[in-house]
Amino acid sequence: MGGKELKFQVVYRGEVLENYQPGGWVFFQRPKECGGGYWLGRTYDGVFIIEYERPVSMHDGVVYLNSLNRIEAQSQEFDPNLSLF
């Protein structure tokens, strides 16, 4: 499973991440005996960097990624009427 709009991958228990995009988002499902949920982070060559400081549900993780996408999109906007001084 993966989110096409949000561009993330999901790795379920017992599976491995075969292919990744450097900087790509990945949900790693945690074992039930450890509380379940997912680790959400980014993959790079030889490392997985956890983005969210605690295990997250799939729903909360997707909400988080949506928020990041909205913020990123707004950061590209420029309002010439705004003044710094």
N, C-alpha and C positions, 0 to 999 in steps of 0.2 A: 504494500500500500504506500502511496505517496500523495502529497498534496500538490497538484499541478500549479495552482495559482500561487501558493506559498512556497513551492519548490522545496519540499522536505521529504525525507525518507523515513521509514519506520522499520526497525529491526526488532522482530519478536523474539521471545525467549527461545533459546536453542538455535537461533539462526546467527549468521555472520553477515557483516556488511561486505559484500563482494566488490562493489564499485562505489566510488564516492567522488564528489566534486570538491576540490579544495575550497573551504569556506562554506560548504553546503550544510544545511540544517539536517539533523538526524535525531529521531526519538529512539532511544534504546529502552526496550521494555525490561523492567526489573523483575526478579523472581518474586513469586507470591509470598514466599517465606520471609522476604525482606521488606514486605509491605506493598509490593506491586507498584503501579505507576510507571513513569518513564523518566529517564534522564534526557534532558534536552540540551543539545549543544551543537557545536560546529566541528567538522572534520577538516583536518589539514594533513599534510604528509607526515605520517608517523605519530599523530596525536589527535585526541578528541578533547576539545575544550568545552567544559560544562558552562552553559550560558545562564541557566536558571539555578539558583543556589540550593534548591531542594527538589526532590522528586515531584513530578507534576502529572496531573491527569492529561489525557490526550486533549480534552476540551480546553482546559486552562492553557495548555501549551499552544494550541491553535489561536486562542484569543490573544496570547502574548505575541505570536508572530504577526497576527493581523495588526496589532497596535504598532509594532516596529515598522511594518510596511507603510502605515498611515503617516507615522512621524517622518520616515525617510522621504516619502512623496512630498510632504509639506516642506521639508528642508530644501527642496529644489525650487520652491516658489520664491519669487522676489517681488516685494512691494516697493516701488520707487517712492511712494509717498511717506514711507517710514523714515524717520530721521534719527540718527544716533545722538545728535546734540540738540 
